Amino acid sequence: MNLKGKKYEDIAINFLTRKGYDIIAKNFSCKMGEIDIIALRKGVLHFVEVKGGKDTFGDPAFRVNSKKLEKIMEVGDFFISKNKQLSFEEVQIDVISVTDEGKINYYPSQRL
């Protein structure tokens, strides 16, 4: 990960922490792929994809496509299978975008 990517993820983590999310993992990776942030809040396990950069052509979150969401689901299933001690009632995929100007957009519960 480059320094800008880390900066965007740090901003997203601070945003989630302020909203009451407990950060479970950062940059969880396996042979299938990676999840930027895994968090828990009110019985919901959140797999969070972070996108950052200029918003010249629209919100950076628009770069998250159905293929990426499928990959997050696959890696998320692996994470859950390896962390059976976690207690949660629901799982969702969220996207957070951070522009170079520092604007944060949060898109909870993304679906294919």
Residue pairs with C-beta under 8 A, 6 or more apart in sequence:
1 9
1 27
4 52
4 53
5 50
5 52
7 52
8 50
8 51
8 52
8 53
8 98
9 26
9 27
9 36
9 37
9 50
11 52
11 98
11 102
11 104
12 36
12 37
12 48
12 50
12 96
12 98
12 104
13 23
13 26
13 37
15 96
15 104
15 106
16 23
16 37
16 39
16 41
16 46
16 48
16 96
17 23
19 41
20 41
20 42
21 39
21 40
21 41
21 46
22 39
22 40
22 41
23 37
23 38
23 39
24 38
24 39
24 40
24 45
24 83
24 86
25 35
25 37
25 38
25 79
26 36
26 37
26 38
27 34
27 35
27 36
28 34
28 35
28 38
28 75
28 79
29 35
29 75
30 75
30 78
30 79
32 71
32 74
32 75
32 78
33 71
33 72
33 74
33 75
34 75
35 47
35 48
35 49
35 72
35 75
35 76
35 79
36 48
36 49
36 50
37 46
37 47
37 48
37 50
37 96
38 45
38 46
38 47
38 48
38 76
38 79
39 45
39 46
39 48
40 46
40 86
40 88
43 87
43 88
43 89
43 90
44 88
44 89
44 90
44 91
44 92
45 80
45 86
45 88
45 90
45 91
45 92
46 91
46 92
46 93
46 94
46 108
47 72
47 73
47 75
47 76
47 79
47 91
47 92
47 93
47 94
48 93
48 94
48 95
48 96
49 64
49 68
49 72
49 93
49 94
49 95
49 96
50 95
50 96
50 97
50 98
51 60
51 61
51 63
51 64
51 95
51 96
51 97
51 98
52 60
52 97
52 98
52 99
52 100
53 60
53 99
53 100
54 60
54 99
54 100
55 97
55 99
55 100
55 101
55 103
59 97
59 99
59 105
60 97
60 98
60 99
61 95
61 96
61 97
61 105
61 107
64 95
64 110
66 112
69 93
69 110
69 111
69 112
70 112
72 93
73 93
76 91
76 93
80 86
80 91
92 108
92 109
92 110
93 109
93 110
94 106
94 107
94 108
94 109
94 110
95 106
95 107
95 110
96 104
96 105
96 106
96 107
97 104
97 105
97 107
98 104
